């Protein structure tokens, strides 16, 4: 269970990838003092820059899980929302880069871990990633469904043939209403055009009003379909053609969207490596800032790590025990070792 663990005691991450990275680091601790110091450099840097750290953490709260989204897309299980996560994550990565540029003294050297992370998020230096982000910015609509087969995720203006199919599909009510008025005017009969899954579009009127439509000359236009207790249903050549066009337009629109989604999915897998690097970079920034936040909360001290066999701790504290003691309302007593 997570409760009572070291991870629970020190975790201040604000993203799911950051939480996973912190857990992975605890599960597989480093042995190389140089690598350990590189991580500690990043934490110490954030400890000294509380305002920037707080702005970064607030920004990272909106960071989507790009790694999970990319994984689903690569496995063929992803949907438009996963593409949206990549688009939004890459855009937020640029925001993070600007945050550092605007608030950091350019003469102050960044720790290697942080410099590497920002380089992976800087789209201006990664043209293929910038182009992919722009593709999704221009192509994805505002309201993204979970499944591609639900459609509606490709923005207007991206594919003209899709816009045409959608126009016919979405404009069908106006077209049907105009045809209804035309048929009622030409026949002099009060009628309605209705729709169901079995017949598609049909003309419906009362049994009494249907009599003129059953005889010449109107029966040349109105083709009898069905007689019910109180209604009679007809179709016309024009209505049948319109019905087929509307059904085909909806199918065509969805087929074009699915084709577009597949092209975007392939584009995502084509830049999988830099996307993974960007996702990893965002998680690293989250972990470093979170550990600095925890250090501030508890008054932590940076340890000195070397390759000797000496072990010395002054006023040492145990994060898990100290947290449990404080929850009980008692004071923790540090110990030398």
DALINBEL-V732492 format. One record per backbone hydrogen bond with DSSP energy under -1.0 kcal/mol. CO is the residue of the C=O (numbers start at 1). NH is the residue of the N-H. Records with the same first field share a line. If there is no record, write none. Layout:
# DALINBEL-V732492
CO = NH  NH
This chain:
# DALINBEL-V732492
2 = 5
5 = 9
6 = 10
7 = 11
15 = 19
16 = 20
17 = 21
18 = 22
19 = 23
20 = 24
21 = 25
22 = 26
23 = 27
24 = 28
32 = 36
33 = 37
34 = 38
35 = 39
36 = 40
37 = 41
38 = 42
39 = 43
40 = 44
41 = 45
42 = 46
43 = 47
44 = 48
46 = 49
49 = 53
50 = 54
51 = 55
52 = 56
53 = 57
54 = 58
55 = 59
56 = 60
57 = 61
59 = 62
60 = 63
64 = 66
65 = 69
66 = 70
67 = 71
68 = 72
69 = 73
70 = 74
71 = 75
72 = 77  78
73 = 76
79 = 82  83
80 = 84
81 = 85
82 = 86
83 = 87
84 = 88
85 = 89
86 = 90
87 = 91
88 = 92
89 = 93
90 = 94
91 = 95
92 = 96
93 = 97
94 = 98
95 = 99
96 = 100
97 = 101
98 = 102
99 = 103
100 = 104
105 = 108
111 = 115
112 = 116
113 = 117
114 = 118
115 = 119
116 = 120
121 = 123
122 = 125
123 = 126
126 = 130
127 = 131
128 = 132
129 = 133
130 = 134
131 = 135
132 = 136
133 = 137
134 = 138
135 = 139
136 = 140
139 = 155
147 = 150
148 = 151
153 = 141
155 = 158
159 = 163
160 = 164
161 = 165
162 = 166
163 = 167
164 = 168
165 = 169
166 = 170
167 = 171
171 = 175
172 = 176
173 = 177
174 = 178
175 = 179
176 = 180
177 = 181
178 = 182
179 = 183
180 = 184
181 = 185
182 = 186
183 = 187
184 = 188
192 = 204
194 = 202
196 = 200
200 = 196
202 = 194
203 = 234
204 = 192
205 = 232
206 = 210
208 = 211
210 = 214
215 = 219
217 = 220
218 = 221  222
223 = 235
226 = 233
230 = 207
231 = 228
232 = 205
233 = 225  226
234 = 203
235 = 223
236 = 240
237 = 241
238 = 242
239 = 243
240 = 244
241 = 245
242 = 246
243 = 247
244 = 248
245 = 249
246 = 250
247 = 251
248 = 252
249 = 253
250 = 254
251 = 255
252 = 256
253 = 257
254 = 258
255 = 259
256 = 260
257 = 261
258 = 262
259 = 263
260 = 264
261 = 265
262 = 266
263 = 267
264 = 268
265 = 269
266 = 270
269 = 272
271 = 275
272 = 276
273 = 277
274 = 278
275 = 279
276 = 280
277 = 281
278 = 282
279 = 283
280 = 284
281 = 285
282 = 286
283 = 287
284 = 288
285 = 289
286 = 290
287 = 291
288 = 292
289 = 293
290 = 294
291 = 295
292 = 296
293 = 297
294 = 298
295 = 299  300
313 = 337
316 = 335
318 = 322
319 = 323
320 = 324
321 = 325
322 = 326
323 = 327
324 = 328
325 = 330
326 = 329
335 = 316
